[in-house]
Amino acid sequence: MSAPRSAVRRSLAAAAALPLLAVVLTACGYGSQAKDDGAPKVNVAAGGEKLSADSVRIGYFPNLTHATALVGIEKGLIAKELGGTEVKPSTFNAGPSEIEALNAGSIDIGFIGPSPAINGFTRSQGKTLRIVGGAASGGVKLVVDPEKIKTLDDVRGKRIATPQLGNTQDVAFLNWIAEQGWKVDAQSGKGDVSVVRSDNKVTPDAFKGGSLDGAWVPEPTASKLVAEGGKVLLDESSLWPGNQFVITNIIVSQRFLSSHPDVVEAVLRGSVRTNAWMNAHPQEAKASANAALKELSGKALPAEVIDPAWKSIRFTDDPLAATLDAQAGHAVKAGLLEETDLTGIYDLGPLNKILKAAGKPGVSDAGLGVK
């Protein structure tokens, strides 16, 4: 995979891009459908002063790559920063649903993957959302049947799953295929490799049944495949400079950011505090995330899945903007995205203010910040 480039300067050809972009999912997609009734209880810090909004509605996925939200809400770390302003969580299973909720004003802030963030920004011509922080890096692997695939060259001619046409992993796999010099039609998935679009919830059974030879998927699906006898052939992190690439961002409605900057800053302080706590207490954080998953889905992940999955994800405040820029470029190269201008997708001013106050270095928007 090529190294991230400098800021992209593209213009959206909406008519050609929208049919595909409308179905782009987040890098996750492993868990329950969008819902409010199964989410953790509303969080309010005892005795805290209310900020400029009575509540803040936060969307996220019941997925380990969204552990900053899972743990931050489950442990009350985000609520503590918000004082008397209520945290109202909602969980989603698909990126478009979360973007639609943000646009409709049903949520104010969301944890989401790079592809739907790009989609939401470009479809609205940069008018609806901003990326204001990072949450997670990594956690994506190529897992294969070791009886059928022993080397990377053996991937040619095999059936390899990705979560959905045009989603973050699909784009990454298509880019990797192209870098091997192989040809695949992005839309049909046919070519030197058969790219099979398969929902993460059904991929493990398909793999176990032999209809798939492998999958390029996020955690915990990757570790579920390993538990079914698969072998990790490639960790996507190894393809990126510094072994880091964005898998989860924090986005906010531009309307909410404009009206309630103090609330946005409080949520970001909570996310920074949560990431610091998770990195300092990995075992407790893993248990907290699994407890939240059990509450949301009714079932915790077994140790054989959560232990390796947790180790492969890095929790970071940095949105790794240059890697999102590169991911957009890969989608353009694959023919899944028209040339688009991402300038203004980031507003990292509030985050950098918080990091500076905490004595931490600031993070870069790779030239894609608000002007």
Buried (B, 14 or more C-beta within 10 A) or exposed (E): BEEBEEBBEBEBEEEEBBEBBEBBBBBBBBBBEBEEEBBBEEBBBEEBEBBEBEBBBBBBBBBBBBBBBBBBBBBBBBBBBBBBBBBBBBBBBBBBBBBBBBBEEBBBBBBBBBBBBBBBBBBBEBEBBBBBBBBBBBBBBBBBBEEBBEEEEBBBBBBBBBBBBBBBBBBBBBBBBBEEEBEBEBEEBEBBBBBBBBBBBEBBEBBBEEEBBBBBBBBBBBBBBBBBEBBBBBBBBEBBEEEBBBBBBBBBBBBBBEEBBEBBBBBBBBBBBBBBBBEEEEEEBBBBBBBBBEBBBEEBBEEEBBEBBBBBBBBBBBBBBBBBBBBBBBBBBBEBBBBBBBBBBBBBBBBBBBBEEEEEEBBBBBBBBBE
